[in-house]
Amino acid sequence: MAALVKLLIVLCTAVAASGHGLGPTDVEFHLFHRGSPTVSEPLLPTQNSLLQSSISILRPTVITIHNYGEKVFGNFNAFVVPAHLFAEDVNLIAVGWSAGSELYSQGLANAVECGERIAYFIDFLAGLANYGPENYRIVGVGLGGHIAGIAASHVHWGRIRHIVAIDPSLIGWTHNPHILSADKATVVEVLHGTAGVLGYDYPLGDLDFYPNGGTYQTGCGIDISCSHILSYAFYAESLTAVGGSQFVATACESYEEAVAQTCSGDKGVVFGGIGDKTGQSGIYSFQTNFVPPFAQG
């Protein structure tokens, strides 16, 4: 089944190697905050829109980027938006680009332009309110994981503080010059949830985590969609588990150790959460429970 899923995506990608292009309104920005955690406020990269909005330069900002085939108000943001607002008082900006990402091939072709639009938004706010990229965490899933890196690399006003790429996509990225990499932000953190099938297999960031071997998540069997969803469920739990168990990982000497689940290095590095991870690096593995809470401590 996993091989069939991968083959279908490859065929889909081959059908349309060039994008349909993104229209002027095809990348949307939706603002959530603790004062309005469930109803979003649309934002435009214009002076009037931003000055009249509820965005605050006194709060850090989290930008979320969904995968292909999903909507801005879909399953991914249903997990991560409330989790982030629970964890800290932030401007939560959910990027919607479903008009350019209904199919994987379409999203792959439009990924760079989507990232450039996000970078323009960040730069515009920096110029308008002296609110620099060091205030941002960008969280992307699937294609959104690579788009997070593209956006960060196109920002001109400084360096993005933190990228979290959740199960970043595999197909079309192995030799892609825009692939996510550790130099895109101060800290690039990656969770591999369907490695080698839907998700990228080899390490991409400063910190690469391979839960349960990184490909098939506990409780999912060979259902690869289940494993992909659990990837961002783990991240959401890492934000909300105040005083509870954390995803404490074991250091691995190699990618091969991580996928074989034979890591025996030091413990102490934690996946997810909101803590500062500047200076941390390496390949890590951790095990999860079958049902929530997933973290084993």
C-alpha positions as CSV (number, residue, x, y, z in Angstrom):
1,M,0.0,0.0,0.0
2,A,2.8,2.4,0.9
3,A,4.5,1.8,-2.4
4,L,1.2,2.4,-4.3
5,V,0.7,5.7,-2.5
6,K,4.2,6.8,-3.4
7,L,3.7,5.7,-7.0
8,L,0.5,7.6,-7.4
9,I,2.1,10.8,-6.1
10,V,5.0,10.4,-8.5
11,L,2.6,10.0,-11.4
12,C,0.6,13.0,-10.2
13,T,3.8,15.0,-10.0
14,A,4.8,14.0,-13.5
15,V,1.5,15.1,-14.9
16,A,2.0,18.8,-14.2
17,A,5.6,19.9,-13.8
18,S,4.7,23.5,-14.2
19,G,2.4,25.4,-11.9
20,H,-0.8,27.0,-12.7
21,G,0.5,30.1,-10.9
22,L,-0.9,31.8,-7.9
23,G,-3.4,34.6,-8.4
24,P,-3.1,37.9,-6.3
25,T,-5.5,36.6,-3.7
26,D,-4.5,32.9,-3.7
27,V,-2.3,33.2,-0.6
28,E,-4.4,34.3,2.4
29,F,-3.4,35.3,5.9
30,H,-5.7,34.6,8.7
31,L,-5.0,36.1,12.2
32,F,-6.0,34.3,15.4
33,H,-5.1,35.4,18.9
34,R,-6.2,34.7,22.5
35,G,-8.9,37.4,22.2
36,S,-10.3,35.6,19.1
37,P,-9.0,32.0,19.2
38,T,-11.7,30.5,16.9
39,V,-12.7,33.2,14.5
40,S,-10.0,34.5,12.2
41,E,-9.3,38.0,11.0
42,P,-8.2,38.3,7.4
43,L,-5.0,40.2,6.9
44,L,-3.5,41.8,3.8
45,P,0.1,43.0,3.4
46,T,-1.0,46.6,3.2
47,Q,-0.6,49.4,5.6
48,N,-4.4,49.9,6.2
49,S,-5.0,46.3,6.8
50,L,-2.2,45.8,9.3
51,L,-2.7,49.0,11.2
52,Q,-6.4,48.4,11.6
53,S,-5.9,44.7,12.6
54,S,-5.5,43.1,16.0
55,I,-2.0,42.1,15.3
56,S,0.4,43.2,18.1
57,I,4.1,43.8,17.9
58,L,4.3,43.1,21.6
59,R,3.6,39.4,20.9
60,P,5.7,36.8,19.1
61,T,4.2,35.5,15.9
62,V,3.6,31.9,14.7
63,I,2.9,31.3,11.0
64,T,1.3,28.0,10.0
65,I,1.4,26.5,6.5
66,H,-0.9,23.6,5.6
67,N,-0.1,20.8,3.1
68,Y,-1.5,20.2,-0.4
69,G,-5.1,19.1,-0.6
70,E,-6.1,20.8,2.6
71,K,-7.8,24.1,3.6
72,V,-6.6,26.8,5.9
73,F,-9.4,25.7,8.3
74,G,-8.6,22.0,7.9
75,N,-7.3,19.3,10.2
76,F,-3.7,20.6,10.5
77,N,-4.7,24.0,11.8
78,A,-7.5,22.5,13.9
79,F,-4.6,20.8,15.9
80,V,-1.9,23.4,15.9
81,V,-3.7,26.8,16.2
82,P,-5.5,26.1,19.5
83,A,-2.4,24.4,20.8
84,H,-0.2,27.4,20.2
85,L,-2.7,29.8,21.6
86,F,-2.9,27.6,24.7
87,A,0.9,27.5,25.1
88,E,1.6,31.2,24.7
89,D,0.1,34.6,23.9
90,V,1.0,34.9,20.2
91,N,-0.2,36.3,16.9
92,L,-1.1,33.1,15.1
93,I,-1.2,33.7,11.3
94,A,-2.6,30.7,9.4
95,V,-1.6,30.8,5.7
96,G,-4.2,29.6,3.3
97,W,-2.9,28.5,-0.2
98,S,-5.4,25.8,-1.1
99,A,-6.2,27.6,-4.4
100,G,-2.7,26.7,-5.6
101,S,-2.4,23.3,-3.9
102,E,-5.4,21.1,-4.6
103,L,-3.1,18.5,-6.2
104,Y,0.4,17.6,-5.1
105,S,1.9,18.5,-8.5
106,Q,0.2,21.9,-8.4
107,G,1.4,22.6,-4.8
108,L,4.9,21.5,-5.6
109,A,5.1,23.8,-8.6
110,N,3.6,26.7,-6.6
111,A,5.7,26.2,-3.4
112,V,8.4,28.8,-4.2
113,E,5.9,31.5,-5.1
114,C,3.9,30.7,-1.9
115,G,7.0,31.1,0.2
116,E,7.9,34.4,-1.5
117,R,4.4,35.7,-0.7
118,I,4.9,34.8,3.0
119,A,8.4,36.5,3.0
120,Y,6.9,39.6,1.5
121,F,4.3,39.7,4.3
122,I,7.0,39.4,7.0
123,D,9.2,42.1,5.3
124,F,6.3,44.4,4.9
125,L,5.4,44.2,8.6
126,A,9.1,44.7,9.5
127,G,9.2,47.9,7.4
128,L,5.9,49.2,8.7
129,A,6.3,48.5,12.4
130,N,10.0,47.5,12.9
131,Y,8.9,44.0,13.8
132,G,11.7,41.8,12.6
133,P,11.9,38.1,11.6
134,E,13.5,37.2,15.0
135,N,10.0,37.3,16.4
136,Y,8.7,34.5,14.2
137,R,8.3,30.7,14.3
138,I,7.1,29.2,11.1
139,V,5.4,25.8,11.3
140,G,4.7,23.9,8.1
141,V,3.4,20.4,7.3
142,G,4.2,18.4,4.2
143,L,4.8,20.8,1.4
144,G,4.4,23.5,4.0
145,G,7.5,22.3,5.7
146,H,9.6,23.2,2.7
147,I,7.7,26.4,2.1
148,A,8.6,27.5,5.6
149,G,12.3,27.3,4.5
150,I,11.6,29.1,1.3
151,A,9.8,31.9,3.1
152,A,12.7,32.2,5.6
153,S,15.3,32.3,2.9
154,H,13.5,35.1,1.1
155,V,13.1,37.4,4.1
156,H,15.4,40.5,3.8
157,W,15.1,42.1,7.2
158,G,16.9,39.4,9.3
159,R,16.8,35.8,10.2
160,I,13.7,33.7,11.2
161,R,14.1,32.5,14.8
162,H,12.6,29.0,14.5
163,I,11.2,26.7,11.8
164,V,9.3,23.5,12.7
165,A,8.8,21.3,9.7
166,I,6.4,18.4,10.3
167,D,6.7,15.5,8.0
168,P,8.1,17.6,5.1
169,S,7.4,16.1,1.7
170,L,9.6,13.7,-0.2
171,I,8.5,13.6,-3.8
172,G,10.1,16.3,-5.9
173,W,12.5,17.5,-3.3
174,T,15.5,15.2,-3.4
175,H,17.3,17.4,-6.0
176,N,15.2,20.5,-5.5
177,P,17.4,23.6,-4.9
178,H,14.7,25.0,-2.6
179,I,14.6,22.0,-0.2
180,L,14.5,22.7,3.5
181,S,17.9,22.9,5.2
182,A,19.5,23.8,8.5
183,D,20.7,27.2,7.2
184,K,17.2,28.6,6.6
185,A,16.6,29.8,10.2
186,T,18.4,30.2,13.5
187,V,16.9,26.8,14.5
188,V,15.3,24.3,12.0
189,E,13.5,21.5,13.8
190,V,12.1,18.5,11.7
191,L,9.8,15.7,12.6
192,H,9.8,12.7,10.2
193,G,6.5,10.9,10.5
194,T,6.2,9.0,7.2
195,A,9.9,9.0,6.2
196,G,10.6,7.4,2.8
197,V,6.9,7.2,1.8
198,L,5.1,10.5,1.9
199,G,7.7,12.3,4.0
200,Y,11.4,13.1,3.5
201,D,13.6,10.4,4.8
202,Y,17.1,11.9,5.5
203,P,17.9,14.6,8.0
204,L,17.2,18.2,6.9
205,G,17.5,20.4,9.9
206,D,19.5,21.2,13.0
207,L,17.3,18.8,14.9
208,D,15.7,15.8,13.2
209,F,13.3,13.6,15.1
210,Y,12.2,10.1,14.1
211,P,9.4,8.9,16.3
212,N,8.8,5.2,16.3
213,G,11.4,4.8,13.5
214,G,10.0,7.7,11.5
215,T,7.8,5.9,9.0
216,Y,4.8,4.1,10.5
217,Q,3.5,5.5,13.7
218,T,2.4,3.4,16.7
219,G,-1.3,2.5,16.4
220,C,-1.5,3.2,12.6
221,G,-0.3,-0.1,11.2
222,I,0.5,0.5,7.5
223,D,-2.1,3.4,7.2
224,I,0.3,6.1,6.1
225,S,-2.3,8.9,6.3
226,C,-2.8,8.0,9.9
227,S,1.0,8.3,10.5
228,H,1.1,11.7,8.8
229,I,-1.8,13.0,10.9
230,L,-0.1,11.7,14.1
231,S,3.0,13.7,13.2
232,Y,1.2,17.0,13.8
233,A,-0.8,15.5,16.7
234,F,2.5,14.9,18.4
235,Y,3.5,18.5,17.9
236,A,0.2,19.9,19.2
237,E,0.5,17.7,22.3
238,S,4.1,19.0,22.9
239,L,2.6,22.5,23.1
240,T,-0.3,21.7,25.5
241,A,1.3,19.1,27.8
242,V,2.0,21.6,30.7
243,G,3.4,19.6,33.6
244,G,2.8,16.3,31.7
245,S,5.0,14.0,29.8
246,Q,7.3,15.4,27.1
247,F,8.7,13.8,23.9
248,V,12.1,13.2,25.4
249,A,14.4,11.9,22.7
250,T,17.4,9.6,22.5
251,A,20.4,10.8,20.5
252,C,21.4,8.7,17.4
253,E,24.7,8.4,15.7
254,S,23.1,8.2,12.3
255,Y,19.9,8.2,10.3
256,E,20.2,4.4,10.0
257,E,20.1,4.1,13.8
258,A,17.1,6.3,14.0
259,V,15.0,4.3,11.5
260,A,16.2,1.0,13.0
261,Q,15.3,2.3,16.5
262,T,18.6,1.3,17.9
263,C,19.8,4.7,19.2
264,S,21.6,4.6,22.5
265,G,22.9,8.1,23.0
266,D,22.2,10.7,25.6
267,K,18.6,11.7,26.5
268,G,17.3,15.1,27.3
269,V,16.6,16.9,24.0
270,V,12.8,17.3,23.7
271,F,10.8,17.5,20.5
272,G,8.4,20.4,20.1
273,G,7.3,22.7,22.8
274,I,8.0,26.4,22.9
275,G,11.5,26.4,24.5
276,D,14.5,28.0,23.0
277,K,16.6,25.4,21.1
278,T,19.4,27.6,19.9
279,G,22.6,25.5,19.9
280,Q,20.9,22.1,19.9
281,S,21.5,19.8,17.0
282,G,21.5,16.1,16.0
283,I,19.4,13.1,15.0
284,Y,17.0,11.8,17.6
285,S,14.4,9.0,18.1
286,F,11.6,8.6,20.6
287,Q,8.8,6.2,21.2
288,T,5.1,7.1,21.7
289,N,2.0,5.6,23.2
290,F,-0.8,4.1,21.2
291,V,-3.3,6.7,22.3
292,P,-3.1,10.3,23.8
293,P,-1.2,11.3,25.7
294,F,1.4,10.1,23.2
295,A,4.5,11.3,25.0
296,Q,6.2,8.8,27.3
297,G,8.2,11.3,29.3
